[in-house]
């Protein structure tokens, strides 16, 4: 998992062949103006723009993905994301079609807000969309980058 300020994102361009494409996309697009929904990118990558209300941890769940790396950032609002290494969790069955596996284990919360990003690799369990202080609407962008 990586958690850093968005101004440093270019420093991670060498970590994956498509992170540079994401950095270029971020430079060329106003995140506030992106329409809701999924948007295609080169080489099988895509991004999802969503808006939702944050929720209590009791209403959340831990997830991980095998086929895609998540790059998550917020254009508006604040949320907590619980993080946990996959190897300390128990796991439900993996849904290959949805590239989704629900996990169970202890999480440590980090607060995501505009100007920052988190990258979740296949070994990183994450519980997104949680209340950070008070419930609020967030506008989130998740880049899905093929492993």
Secondary structure, 3 states (H helix, E strand, C coil): CEEEEHHHHHHHHHHCCCHHHHHHHHHHCCCCCCCCEEEECHHHCEEEEEEEECECHHHCCEEECCCEEEEEEEEECEEEEEEEEHHHCEECCCECCCCEEEEECCCEEEEEECCEEEEECCCEEEEEEECCCCCCEEEEEEEEEEC
